[in-house]
Amino acid sequence: MASEVAQIPAEETPAVAAAEKSEEPEKSAAPPADSAAAPAAAPAVEKAEDADGEKKDGEAGKQDKQQDGEEPKKDEAVAAPVATKSEAPPAQKFNVHKTNFEKDIIYLYQFSRTPLLPSLSPYCLKVETWLRLVGLKYENVDHKMRFRSKKGQLPFIELNGEEIADSAIIIKELSSKYEKYLDSGLTAEQRNVSYATIAMLENHLIWIIFYWRAKYPDNVLKGYKVNLQHALGLRLPNSILNFFFKITFGRKWFQGTKKLKAHGIGVHSAEEIEEFGKDDLKVLSEMLDCKPFFFGDEPTTLDVVAFAVLSQLHYLSKDIAYPLRDYMTEKCPNLIGHVSRMKDKCFPDWDEICTKLDLNAHIPKPEPETKEGKEGGEQEKSNEQEGTEGDKIEKELEKDKSNEKESTEENKEKEETK
């Protein structure tokens, strides 16, 4: 315990500093020596008198050394504590993956695209939807699923060399930094309702979806048409990758079931979990009612989270049976309309994203050079080359003429001298 306290800077431990100060007056109040040590003082004085001559010689030697440019040991002793003083270590900064970052550009690390959905993670889709809705400049980093945040999760962002992890914290930090508040127009009561509903979506309905995915991993690949070769950036055939995916997913199934049981959802039967999901969808449908968005004509944070979660159900391939998806389609058509409105508002490039699997379809690409433009550029280059060659020839001709002129003048001078 003492060693741990010693490693902490003094300014971080005021109690330790106060204790040290309180000990100082006690030390000064103590007697200089015990009475038993008094008889030994007399011979010590005599020794000191005998050593006076040696001391004087030593002082003279010190003065000579000072004249020769050497500093006395006393000065060195005084300077030593100053040299050993150390300031508190700076706060640890996590290394960023994007070292050549541009200022104020948000670099988003998330899952790879799929042909049916921009992201298989509702949390990743939530962050990207929010960034698009508030109009902040961002760029997806194509890391091929290699990186995780310091918390071991996706998504996370890097901004000006600093990492921010967890979707809720990302939105909170960026909202404060750039003053982008989607809920500024809500009343206190509406904000409380929004907070509670988001908690239901992220801490209950998402876990119901995760339960289905953990139980049927093969349906995840087929249902979202996941291309592992593209997602992981590997050259192995998808058939081999799918085989290894099932094996590794099977190993993680035990970890997943432990998490689901720890959460509480995993202790129930499949039928009970399905009913829980239907109840959540019914609550959302009744809240939305006939409104375009949950609190009126403009989307808020609740709309962003609801879209990110409900998209995981709605865009699952119809070839895969999923009762919860079918229930939402049949019994909650207003939720389907909400998903479509949010998609059109935030992802006008949805088709391009899912077709090309482009992480940065929102960033304008430089226009490719046309064939005519290329030919024109080549013609200009050839003209420039011809021009330079012509200039060289003209200079050589002028040089030859001047040489001939000089030679004729020299011949004339020779004849005149003759």
Residue pairs with C-beta under 8 A, 6 or more apart in sequence:
5 13
5 16
9 88
9 89
10 16
10 17
10 88
11 88
12 88
33 41
62 72
65 72
66 72
93 161
93 162
94 150
94 162
94 163
96 158
96 161
96 162
96 163
97 109
97 141
97 143
97 147
97 158
98 107
98 141
98 158
101 107
101 158
101 160
101 161
103 160
104 137
104 159
104 160
105 137
105 138
105 139
105 159
106 131
106 136
106 137
106 138
106 139
106 157
106 158
106 159
106 174
107 138
107 139
107 140
107 141
107 157
107 158
107 159
108 124
108 127
108 128
108 131
108 138
108 139
108 140
108 141
108 155
108 157
109 140
109 141
109 143
109 147
109 149
109 154
109 155
109 156
109 157
109 158
110 119
110 121
110 124
110 127
110 128
110 140
110 154
110 155
111 119
111 120
111 121
111 124
111 145
111 154
111 231
112 142
112 144
112 145
112 230
112 231
112 232
112 357
112 359
113 119
113 353
113 354
113 357
113 358
113 359
114 120
114 224
114 225
114 226
114 227
114 231
114 354
114 357
115 224
115 225
115 227
115 354
115 355
115 357
116 224
116 225
116 315
116 316
116 317
116 354
117 125
117 224
117 311
117 312
117 315
117 354
118 125
118 128
118 347
118 350
118 353
118 354
119 125
119 128
120 220
120 224
120 226
120 312
121 154
121 155
122 202
122 206
122 209
122 305
122 308
122 309
122 311
122 312
123 154
123 155
123 167
123 308
124 154
124 155
124 167
125 307
125 308
125 311
126 167
126 171
126 304
126 305
126 308
127 155
127 157
127 167
127 170
127 171
128 138
128 140
128 155
129 304
129 307
129 308
129 342
129 346
129 347
130 171
130 182
130 301
130 304
131 138
131 174
132 346
132 347
132 362
133 182
133 299
133 304
133 345
133 346
134 174
134 175
134 178
134 180
134 182
135 180
136 174
136 178
136 180
138 157
139 360
139 363
140 359
140 360
141 147
141 158
141 359
142 359
144 231
144 232
144 233
145 231
145 232
148 154
148 156
149 155
149 156
149 163
149 165
149 166
150 156
150 163
150 165
151 165
151 166
153 165
153 166
155 167
155 170
156 163
156 164
156 165
156 166
156 170
157 163
157 164
157 170
157 174
158 164
159 174
164 170
164 173
164 174
171 301
174 180
175 181
175 182
182 299
182 300
182 301
182 304
183 190
183 191
183 194
183 300
183 301
185 295
185 298
185 300
186 194
186 295
186 300
190 295
194 294
194 295
194 300
194 301
194 302
197 283
197 284
197 287
197 294
197 302
197 306
198 301
198 302
198 305
200 280
200 283
201 280
201 284
201 305
201 306
201 309
202 305
202 309
204 265
204 276
204 280
205 277
205 280
205 281
205 309
206 309
207 260
207 263
207 265
208 265
208 273
208 274
208 276
208 277
208 280
208 324
209 277
209 309
209 312
209 313
209 324
210 256
210 260
211 260
211 265
211 266
211 273
212 219
212 322
212 324
213 219
213 220
214 253
214 256
214 257
214 260
215 270
217 245
217 246
217 249
217 250
217 253
218 246
219 320
219 322
220 226
221 228
221 242
221 245
222 317
222 319
222 320
223 316
223 317
223 319
223 320
223 322
224 315
224 316
224 317
225 317
227 238
227 357
228 234
228 238
228 241
228 242
228 245
229 235
229 236
229 237
229 238
229 241
230 357
232 241
234 241
257 266
259 266
260 266
261 267
265 273
265 276
268 276
274 323
274 324
277 324
277 327
278 324
278 327
278 331
281 324
281 327
281 328
281 331
281 332
281 335
282 331
282 332
284 306
284 310
284 332
284 335
285 331
285 332
285 334
285 335
287 294
288 294
288 334
288 335
288 338
289 334
290 334
291 297
292 338
292 341
293 299
293 300
293 303
293 338
293 341
294 300
294 302
294 303
294 306
295 302
299 342
299 345
303 338
303 342
304 342
306 335
306 338
307 338
307 339
307 342
307 343
307 346
310 328
310 335
310 338
310 339
311 339
311 343
313 322
313 324
313 325
313 328
314 325
314 328
314 329
314 336
314 339
316 322
316 325
328 335
328 336
329 336
343 350
347 353
349 361
349 362
352 358
352 361
353 361
369 377
